[in-house]
Each structure stands twice: as C-alpha cells, then as structure tokens.
Amino acid sequence: MAAAEQHLVVDGDMAQALDMCRRLLRTDSSVQRVETAHLVLERLRSGGAHDSSDDVNAMLRLLGNYVVPTRELTEEILSLLLFCDHRVLLIHHLPKLTYQSKECVQLVVEAYLELLATDRSLLVPVLGSLAEMPLDTSEKNTVVEATQSLLDAAVEEDIPAVVQSLLSMVTKSSAPKALARLRTECNRIESGTLSLTMEVIGRYATAGSVALTALLRLIRQVEPLTTFDIVLLTFVMGKSAENELAVRTTTSVAQSGRLHSRMMREAATMLHCARRGIDSFTDNR
C-alpha cells in the first residue's frame, strides 16, 4: 500500500478517505483489508472528532462488510472505546469486527462491563451489541447479572430495546432475578412505549420459553401485583399457543384475592392505548 493512499485514509478529506477505503477494501488480499481497517482506526484515534457521525458510520460499515477481523484489530477497537468521540458507533459495529475466538469475545465482554461502570448512558448500545455477539451461557449470565443494577439508567423510550437485548440473553439460571428487575423497570412505562414493549416480550415469551416460565411464576408469587402484570397477562392470553398458561396464572391470581377493580381499570386503559399503538405500527409496516 502506497504512502499516499495511507495518508488519504488517515488525514484526507472524508469524501476522499471513503473513496480510498472502498478501493483498498475491494481486493482479494485479506492482509490489505486488515491494514485498511487499522488506518481507519488511526483516523478515529488522531482526528476523528471532526468527522460526522454519518461518515464514520459509513466507514465502519465498509469495514464490517469487507474485513475478516483479527485479534489485534479487535483489541485496537477496544482501546478506542474509552476516549473516542464516535464510540457509540464503534460499539454498534463491534460484533462484526470481533475476532471469533472465545478469548476475544471475553475481552469484549470485559471491556463493555468496565465501560458501563464509568458511563451508564451507554447501556442501550452496549446491550444491543452484546446481544449480537456469540456469547456462551456463562458469558450471558455474567452480562445479565452485571447489567441488572444499571437498568434504571434507561429512559422510557429505550425500555423496549433493553427488554429485547436482555430477553435474548437470559438463561434458565439468570431469568428469575433478571426478569424481576426487568419487571420493575417496565412498571414505569406509560402507554406511549407499552405497545412496543409488549411486541418485544411477545417474541421471546413463547410457550415453553425460559422468559415466559419465569414471568408467569413471578406474577403468581409477587405481592403486590401491578398494572403492568395485568396488562402482560392479558396480552399473553391473546396468543393462541400461550393462552392456557396465562389463563391458569390469571385464575390463580384471582383466587388469591390480589386483583382489584382500580388495577383492572388502569390495565384496561393501558391495553386500549397499547392496542392502538400495535395497530398503528402494523399498518405502517
């Protein structure tokens, strides 16, 4: 690779840098592709603050599409996470730029958890990135356990994304505690994001799933019940395969005397808003 080409990628105008990246990546040489990726990271390290998010996103997308990552490349990306102005974009693209070995995946998990310890605002992108990583059961348990105490950092509009990420990673051993915490956060949902949250839960809380088993057991045992619990039961009863399980749980709750008229009215109002949201979402797809 010529020095002039390297200079354009690292220090050139972004339009020229993107064009040069495309040319350098469209090669049969995996070595040249990895070298180009390191040049892009050098650009982010030395002067990327002046590049727009759209341009950096386009550059990282090129890397994800063409580069077969090495351990060294993954480690270099991780070294940028603490100070790079575009670290949310790096987090978003990291699943495709992680060398697929157990050791390297573990490095990413550890780096993410250290990052969250200093900046809880990164919870949503980090969870989304981890959900796309090939984590084993032990790593999933580590992530779910470590992030439970951070869930209150998510603003309401991010709760559907947080629910999706966590439900994709819960295991039989982590589900009871994780879903209890997730339920606490869902209880602060207003009608605006309820429809999306229910749609996400519906994709994971299927008959026989770890998520549905833990949620229904939690509702049978918890005191007091909340409006969200009633909304969830009603939503699950509307699913043919899960209807019987939800009806049995609802019957148990009713027989225990934990259902109250005020709670039922509030649940009906939330369900009405949620149904309108789901219908609108479906119509616009």
N, C-alpha and C positions, 0 to 999 in steps of 0.2 A: 504494500500500500504506500503510495507516494505521500511525501510530507505535505504537499499542497492539499491533498484530499483529507488528510488528518486535520489540518488547520481549518478547513471549511466546516467540518463536523463539530469541532470543539469551539471555534471562535467566530465562525462565519455568520452572516445574516441567516435568520431562521429558515427562510424560504430556500436559500442555497443549501443549508445544512440538511434539511429534509430531503431535498432532491439528491444530494450526495449519499445520504443514508440509503435511499431506495436503490441507487445504482450499486452501492457496495454490498447490500444485502442480497441482491438478486444474482447470486453467484453459487456455484457448486461447492465452493470452499467453506466448510464449516469453521475453519480457523479464521478466515476473513470476517465471517459473520460475528463471531465472538469478539474479535478485535474491534469491530464497528460498535458493538454494544458497549465495550469499555470506553470508547471515545464519547459515546452519548452520556455515559455516567460521569465522565470527566467534565463534560459541558455543564451538567447539572451541579457538579461539585464546585466549579470555578465561577460560573456566571449565569446559571440557570434562572436566577431571580428575575432577570429582565425578560425572560421568555414567557409568553402567555400560556395559560393552562391548556387551552385548546391545542397549541402547537406541541407542548410537551406530551400531551396525551397521544397525539398523532405519532410522535416519535417513539414512545414506549409501545404503542400498538404495533408498530413496524417490528420492533424487537420481538415482541410476543409471537408474531406471525412467522418470523424467519429464523430466529436464533434457537439453537439447541443449547440450553444453559449448562454452564459448568459450575462446580462448587465455588470457584474463585469469583465468578460473576455474581452468584447469589450473595456471597459474603460481602462483596463490594456494595451491592444494593443495600444490604442491611446496615452497612457502615454509614450510609447516607441518611437513614431514617431519622436520626436524632436532630439533624440541623437543616435538611433540605427543605426549601420553600414549597416544593411540589411533592411532599412525602405522602399525601393522601393518594395521589396518582400512582406513586411507586407501590403503595400498599395494594391498590386496585389491580395492578398488573403483575404483582409478585408471584401469584400462583403459576403463571405461565413462564416465569423467569427463575423458577426454583429448580435446582438440580434434584432429580428424583432419586434421592437416597434417604434412608431412614435418618441418618445423621444430619443431613442438610435440612430436612423438614423439621427436625427437632431444633435446629439452630433458629429457624424462622419462628417457631412457636415461642421459644425463649426470648427472642428479640421483641416480638409483639407484646408479650406479657410485661417485659421491662418498660416498653414504650407506654403501655397503658398505666403503669404505676406513676408515670410523670405527667401524662396527658390523657385524662379520661374522655376528652372530647373526640378522641379517635376510636372510641368503642365501636361505632357502627361500621366504619370501613374495615377495621381490623377483624371483626367478627365475620363480615362478608367475605373477606379474603381467606380467612381460615376455613370457612365452610366449603371453599373450592379446593382446599388442599387435601392430599391423600393421607389423612390422619388415621392412625390405628386407634383401637379402643382406648388404650391408656392415654394417648395424647388428647383425644376428645374429652375424656374425663378431666384431664388437667386443665384444659381450656375452659370447659363449662364451670368447673369449680372455682377457677381463678376469676372469672368474669361476673359471677353472680352478684357480688357485692358492688359492682360498678353499674348495674342496670339502671339505677336512678339517675345516672348521667344522661340517659337518652331522653330527648324531648319527645312529646307525644307523637308527633308525626313520624318519628323514627321507630316507634314501637313495632309496627308490622315487620320492618326489616330485621330488628333484633329478634323477634319471635321466630322468623324464618331461619335465621342463622343458628339459633340455639336448638330449635327442634330438629334441624338437620344433623346436629352433633350429639344429642342426648343418647345415652345408653341406658340399659336396664338399671345399672347401679347409680348413675348420676341423675336419672329422671325425677325421682321423688323430691329431692331437695331443690333441683333446678326449676322444676315446674311450680313448686310452691312459691319460689321467688318471682318467677315469671308471672304467676297469677297476681301477686301483689302489685306488680307494675301495670298489668292490664286493668286493674281496678281503677286506675286514674284516667282511663281512656274516656273521652267524650264521644258523642255519636259520629263526629267527623272522620275518625280513623277506625271506627269499630268494624265497618264492612270489610276493609282491607285485612284487618287483623283476623277476623273470622274466616276469611277466604284462605289465609295462610295456614291457620290452625287446621282447617278442613283438609288441606293437602297432606298433612302429617298425622293427624289424629284419626287414623283409619282403624277398622276392626282388627284387633289383634296387635296393634302397634304399641310400642313402649309408651309413646306420648299419650294416647287415649287411655290406656290402662291406668297410668299414673294420675291423669287429670280426673277421671271418674272416681278413683279411690280417694283422692284429695277432697273432692266435693262431698263424698259420703262422710268423711271424718271431720272436716273443718268446722269451726264454730267461731264467729257467726258466718252464715252464708252471705254472699254479696250479690249485688245486681248482676255483675259480670258472670257469676256462677250460673244464674238462672238463664241468662242470655246464651251462654255456652251450651247448657243442657238442651235448650230449645233448638238451637242451631244444629246440634248433633242429632237430635230426634228427627230432623228433616232430611237426614241422609239414610237411604234405604238399608245399607249394609250395617250401619251403626245404630239404627233406631232402637232395637231391642235392648241393647246395653244402656242407652241413655234413658229409656223408659224405666228400666229396673232401678237405675240410680235415682231418678226423679221420684219414683214411688217410695223408695227408702227414705229420701229426704223429707217427703211429705208426711210419712208416718211418724217421723221423729219430731214433728211439730216445728220445724225450722223455717217453713215457708210463711211469709207474712204478706198481707194484702198490699202494703206500701211498696214492698220489694217487687211484687208481681206487676204493679202499675208502672214502676220505673223501668222494669225489664221490657214491658210491652212497648213503652215509648222508645227505648233504645233499639229494640228489634225493628220497629217501624222505620226508624231512620236508617238502620243498617240495611234493611231490605231495599230501600230506595237507593242507597249507595251501591249495592251489588247490582241492581237492575241497570243503573246508570253506567256502571263500569262495564257490564256485559254488552250494553247497547253500543258503547263507544269502541269496543274492540274490533 
